[in-house]
Amino acid sequence: MHKRSLYTVLMLMFLPIIAHCQMSKKPNIIILLADDLGYRDLSSYGSTQVQTPAIDRLASEGVRFTDFYAGSAVCSPSRASLLTGRFSVRTGVYSWIHPSQKMHLPSGEVTIAEVLKKSGYSTAHIGKWHLGDNLVEGSGPRPNPKDQGFDYWLATANNAIPSHYKPDNFVRNGKAVGVAQGYSSAIVVDETISWLNNREKSKPFFVNLWFHEPHAPVAAPDELVQKHKNTSKPAYYGSIENMDYAIGKLLDHLKKIGETDNTIVIFMSDNGSYMGQFGSNGELKNGKTTLWEGGIRVPGIIKYPAVIPAGIIENTPAGVVDIFPTICDIINVELPRDRTIDGESLMPLLTNQINKRTKPLYWFYSPSRPVAVIRDGDWSLIADPELDIPHVNLFNEEWIGMIKGTALNNFRLFNLRSDPKQNTENLASGNPLIFESMKAKMIELHKNIVHEAVDWRKFEW
């Protein structure tokens, strides 16, 4: 259901014509991804702890999704899903990536950056990467951002070390930077602004800007920490506001260089918060590392002035997996035909056309119970694994055999529209047709995905 004014509906009828007349070049694209930001961690999503005026402005000027989903309950697989438009396990990224593992985003995956680069865009990745560890030139064979379609990059392999303040692990285009001055959110935004000022101006641009905030270990300016001194986690909330300030600086720069109206800005989080017990995930159950709603439902905002009217609140389920096909739709590029793309373009939804998913949203994360989830309309089905895959946060590639071999059991049905807290008992017995249909979809989808997933036990560089 859409919450739209009559004016908005009428405008949507004429927007394609208006947009065609206004846009003489392809739109620029900026993806903003927060790290471990919970569903309720923005003031536009109901936070009583933080004020996020810059991100709230994005929401008021575009569409704010109420039922938007990360690609996984943890970092790396969600990022893989975002860049490829594929469910994370299908890409072979089962969990967060550790240097001890072979696991990484395979170089054969086609990313948003690769598609845009071929379409004439200048591309940059700035911020956290966490899809492979060998960022310093000559340190190892794993693909870095350049190998995945980015012309320019400044990245950390994983988190900002020792914290968001003066991190010492940034790598720029294969060269270690050393100790960077200031806070991570300001560092990556200043780098983005510098790149925007020095890019090839004849090309549209794509910036993949992945923040470290508010992933631990957190740090924030003293005035922001003191502002929250009477809360449960002052530096956590301060780091979110510090990130918001940096985003505001970037938005102001877009206006300064005359690129506001022709730039799509997308804001999301990679998974739910680890601060769920303190309200960061709102009323949603549990948080990061689990496939309950608190672990995977996140803020989702898209601003596209040429096409999307301001102030839309959209409660149709969508997720980071949809960003790749949405961008391809916007720039009129065909999706890759040699692989399964699981996401679906959101443009029909955002331009008031008929929009119905051809497959449900899907998640599988082996340490979690439930281990698998699908969302189809208002309904969510969860399941456990038949084999007892270890409940251990650090992924062991020896578990891949169990993942590929397990069946699913203990299916439970929820209606997330009437029960977003997932507090009700299993609704399967009262809704047998819905239950059996969703169960069949989950089993078939799960088999298809784990069959395709990379078996890193057999991988050779």
Buried (B, 14 or more C-beta within 10 A) or exposed (E): EBEBEEEBEEBBEEBEEEBEEEEEEBBBBBBBBBBBBBBBBBBBBEBEBBBBBBBBBBBBBBBBBBBBBBBBBBBBBBBBBBBBBBBBBBBBBBBBBBEEBBBBBBEEBBBBBBBBBEBEBBBBBBBBBBBBBBBBEEBEEBBBBBBBBBBBBBBBBBBBBEBBBBBEBBBBBBEEBEEBEBBBBBBBBBBBBEBBEEBEEEBBBBBBBBBBBBBBBBBBBEEBBEBBEEBEBBBBBBBBBBBBBBBBBBBEBBEEEEBBEBBBBBBBBBBBBBBBEBBBBBBBBBBBBBBBBBBBBBBBBBBBBBBBBEBBEBBBBBBBBBBBBBBBBBBEBEBBEEBEBBBBBBBBBBBBEEBEBEBBBBBBBBBBBBBBBBBBBBBBBBBBBBBEBEEEEEBBBEBBEBBEEBEBEEBBBBBBBEBBBBEEEBBBEEBEEBBEBBBEBBBEBBEBBBEBBBEBEEEEE
